[in-house]
Amino acid sequence: VIYTDSRGVPITFSRFYARDKIPGVAPYTSDVSYDHTIPLPGGSTFTLHGDARWHAPYDGSAVTPPQLAIGAYPYMRVKSGWVGDFNATWLSGGGNYSVTGYARNVAGNRYRTGGTINGEAMLSATAAFYDPRTYGAVLSVHF
Protein backbone atom coordinates (compact mmCIF):
# COMPACT_ATOMS: atom_id res chain seq x y z
CA VAL A 1 0.00 0.00 0.00
CA ILE A 2 1.33 3.41 -0.94
CA TYR A 3 0.19 6.68 0.67
CA THR A 4 0.64 10.05 -1.04
CA ASP A 5 -0.15 13.31 0.77
CA SER A 6 -0.44 15.87 -2.02
CA ARG A 7 -1.22 19.32 -0.71
CA GLY A 8 -0.73 22.69 -2.35
CA VAL A 9 0.96 25.73 -0.86
CA PRO A 10 -1.95 27.51 0.90
CA ILE A 11 -0.96 31.05 -0.09
CA THR A 12 -1.09 30.45 -3.85
CA PHE A 13 -3.19 27.30 -4.04
CA SER A 14 -6.36 28.56 -2.35
CA ARG A 15 -6.77 31.43 -4.84
CA PHE A 16 -7.39 28.97 -7.67
CA TYR A 17 -8.68 25.80 -6.02
CA ALA A 18 -11.44 25.24 -3.51
CA ARG A 19 -9.70 22.23 -1.96
CA ASP A 20 -6.16 21.89 -0.63
CA LYS A 21 -5.49 18.52 -2.28
CA ILE A 22 -3.70 18.49 -5.63
CA PRO A 23 -6.14 17.01 -8.19
CA GLY A 24 -5.37 13.77 -10.01
CA VAL A 25 -3.43 12.08 -7.19
CA ALA A 26 -4.96 9.14 -5.31
CA PRO A 27 -4.00 9.21 -1.60
CA TYR A 28 -3.74 5.39 -1.36
CA THR A 29 -2.78 2.87 -4.03
CA SER A 30 -1.93 -0.80 -3.89
CA ASP A 31 -0.43 -3.34 -6.30
CA VAL A 32 -0.26 -7.10 -6.09
CA SER A 33 1.16 -9.49 -8.68
CA TYR A 34 1.99 -13.16 -9.07
CA ASP A 35 4.18 -15.06 -11.54
CA HIS A 36 4.44 -18.82 -11.92
CA THR A 37 6.96 -20.34 -14.34
CA ILE A 38 6.56 -23.93 -15.47
CA PRO A 39 9.61 -25.64 -17.03
CA LEU A 40 8.84 -27.54 -20.23
CA PRO A 41 10.79 -30.17 -22.18
CA GLY A 42 13.66 -28.88 -24.31
CA GLY A 43 14.43 -26.00 -21.93
CA SER A 44 11.39 -23.89 -22.85
CA THR A 45 9.16 -22.34 -20.19
CA PHE A 46 5.55 -21.32 -19.76
CA THR A 47 4.94 -18.36 -17.43
CA LEU A 48 1.59 -17.27 -16.02
CA HIS A 49 1.35 -13.72 -14.70
CA GLY A 50 -1.47 -11.83 -12.98
CA ASP A 51 -1.62 -8.43 -11.34
CA ALA A 52 -4.18 -6.13 -9.80
CA ARG A 53 -4.01 -2.42 -9.02
CA TRP A 54 -6.33 -0.48 -6.70
CA HIS A 55 -6.64 3.22 -5.93
CA ALA A 56 -8.61 5.12 -3.29
CA PRO A 57 -11.08 7.88 -4.25
CA TYR A 58 -9.53 11.20 -5.27
CA ASP A 59 -10.27 14.55 -6.88
CA GLY A 60 -9.95 13.97 -10.63
CA SER A 61 -9.79 17.62 -11.59
CA ALA A 62 -9.52 21.02 -9.97
CA VAL A 63 -12.60 22.91 -8.85
CA THR A 64 -12.66 26.64 -8.11
CA PRO A 65 -14.52 28.12 -5.13
CA PRO A 66 -17.41 29.41 -7.34
CA GLN A 67 -17.74 25.98 -9.01
CA LEU A 68 -17.80 24.29 -5.62
CA ALA A 69 -20.54 26.70 -4.48
CA ILE A 70 -22.85 25.66 -7.35
CA GLY A 71 -22.35 21.91 -6.85
CA ALA A 72 -19.45 20.84 -9.09
CA TYR A 73 -17.74 18.59 -6.53
CA PRO A 74 -19.57 15.32 -7.35
CA TYR A 75 -18.62 15.71 -11.03
CA MET A 76 -14.90 15.91 -10.37
CA ARG A 77 -14.63 13.21 -7.71
CA VAL A 78 -13.18 9.87 -8.90
CA LYS A 79 -14.42 6.80 -7.02
CA SER A 80 -12.08 4.03 -5.96
CA GLY A 81 -11.30 1.48 -8.62
CA TRP A 82 -9.27 -1.58 -9.45
CA VAL A 83 -7.86 -3.11 -12.61
CA GLY A 84 -6.56 -6.63 -13.15
CA ASP A 85 -4.35 -7.95 -15.95
CA PHE A 86 -3.32 -11.49 -16.93
CA ASN A 87 -0.85 -12.90 -19.42
CA ALA A 88 0.71 -16.21 -20.36
CA THR A 89 4.08 -16.50 -22.12
CA TRP A 90 5.84 -19.39 -23.80
CA LEU A 91 9.60 -18.85 -24.12
CA SER A 92 11.73 -21.13 -26.31
CA GLY A 93 14.66 -23.04 -24.86
CA GLY A 94 17.27 -20.71 -26.32
CA GLY A 95 15.26 -17.61 -25.41
CA ASN A 96 15.05 -16.49 -29.05
CA TYR A 97 11.30 -16.92 -29.52
CA SER A 98 8.33 -16.10 -27.34
CA VAL A 99 4.57 -15.96 -27.66
CA THR A 100 2.47 -14.02 -25.15
CA GLY A 101 -1.29 -13.83 -24.87
CA TYR A 102 -2.75 -11.14 -22.63
CA ALA A 103 -5.96 -9.73 -21.23
CA ARG A 104 -5.85 -6.22 -19.78
CA ASN A 105 -8.54 -4.85 -17.49
CA VAL A 106 -10.09 -8.32 -17.33
CA ALA A 107 -13.18 -7.12 -15.45
CA GLY A 108 -13.83 -4.30 -17.93
CA ASN A 109 -13.81 -1.71 -15.14
CA ARG A 110 -14.36 1.61 -16.98
CA TYR A 111 -14.07 3.94 -14.00
CA ARG A 112 -13.73 7.68 -14.56
CA THR A 113 -10.09 8.76 -14.34
CA GLY A 114 -10.56 12.51 -14.57
CA GLY A 115 -11.97 15.24 -16.76
CA THR A 116 -12.56 18.96 -16.76
CA ILE A 117 -15.19 21.27 -15.35
CA ASN A 118 -15.96 24.47 -17.24
CA GLY A 119 -17.89 27.53 -16.18
CA GLU A 120 -18.72 29.17 -12.91
CA ALA A 121 -22.37 30.19 -13.34
CA MET A 122 -23.40 27.12 -15.36
CA LEU A 123 -21.40 23.92 -15.45
CA SER A 124 -20.31 21.77 -18.33
CA ALA A 125 -18.03 18.81 -17.77
CA THR A 126 -16.04 16.26 -19.73
CA ALA A 127 -14.89 12.89 -18.45
CA ALA A 128 -12.03 10.52 -19.26
CA PHE A 129 -12.44 6.79 -18.64
CA TYR A 130 -9.97 3.98 -18.06
CA ASP A 131 -9.23 1.75 -21.06
CA PRO A 132 -11.75 -1.04 -21.74
CA ARG A 133 -11.01 -4.76 -21.55
CA THR A 134 -8.52 -5.68 -24.28
CA TYR A 135 -7.06 -8.95 -25.50
CA GLY A 136 -4.00 -9.50 -27.62
CA ALA A 137 -0.95 -11.49 -28.52
CA VAL A 138 2.70 -10.62 -28.92
CA LEU A 139 5.10 -12.68 -31.02
CA SER A 140 8.79 -11.96 -30.42
CA VAL A 141 12.02 -13.01 -32.08
CA HIS A 142 15.34 -12.08 -30.50
CA PHE A 143 18.57 -12.19 -32.52
PyMOL commands that set and color helices and strands:
alter all, ss='L'
color gray80, all
select helices_A, chain A and resi 10-16+41-43+65-69+73-76
alter helices_A, ss='H'
color red, helices_A
select strands_A, chain A and resi 2-3+28-39+45-55+58-59+77-78+81-91+97-104+112-118+124-129+134-141
alter strands_A, ss='S'
color yellow, strands_A
deselect
rebuild
show_as cartoon
